[in-house]
Amino acid sequence: MSTHDVEVLIKPECHLCAEALEVTAGVCGELGLDYRTTDITEHPDLAAQFAEEIPVLRINGVVRDFWKFDPSRMRRLLS
């Protein structure tokens, strides 16, 4: 199994972030992968770059999805 660095960029009180984290937790759980979250409000550079696209899915540092995460697409990207 390949190893992936899965990161979800979020911000507080974001309903899309909550939904994206549910999808991420489910897919990563199925595949036995860990993921991490990064709160963009604690990182001004990320806040400036992604303010309008939150949540953002990054896999190995590459943006792969934003706003609504598709579980089928995520499985494909991580398999």
N, C-alpha and C positions, 0 to 999 in steps of 0.2 A: 504494500500500500504506500502511495506517495504521501509526503508530508506537505502540508499547506499552512501558511500563516494566514489565518482568517481573522479579519478585523472589521468591526462595525462601528462606524462613526455616528455618534448620537448627540443629542442635546436634551436637557431636562424638559419635562412636560411636553413631549412630542409624541402624539398618538401613533404616527407612522413609525416612529422608532420602536415603540412597544410592539407593534405588529411585526416589524422586521426582526426584532430579537426573538420572537416566538418562532418564526420561520427558521432563523439561523440555529436556534437551540435544537429544534426538531431535526433538521437535516444533519447538522454536525453530530448530534446524538446517534442518529442512524448509522453514520459513517465512522463513528468512533474518533471524531476530531474535536480538538479544543478550539475555542474562539475567544477573542477578547474584544472589549468595547473601549472606545476612546471618546470622552466627552469633549466636543470641540470648543465648549466655552472655556476650557482650561488651556487651550492651545490657540492663541490668536492667529497664527499662520493658517491653521486648518479652518478656523471660523471664517476667515476672509476668503479662503478658496472654495469652501463647500457650504456656505451659509444658506443657499437656496436649494440645495440638493439633498439635504439630510432626510433620512438616514442614507449612509453610503456603505456599500459592501466592498471591501478591498481584499483581494486574495493575492498573497505574495507581493503586496505593495501596489497592485494594479487595480484601479476602479473597475468593478465588474457589474455593479447594479446600484441604483439609487431610488429613493421614494418607496416603491413597492417591490419587495423581493419575491421572485418567482421560485418556489421550492424545486420544481423540475429543472429549471435552468441551473440553480445552485448545485443540485445533485450532479448534474452533467459536468459543471466546472470543477467540482471537487473529486470526481471519480477518475 
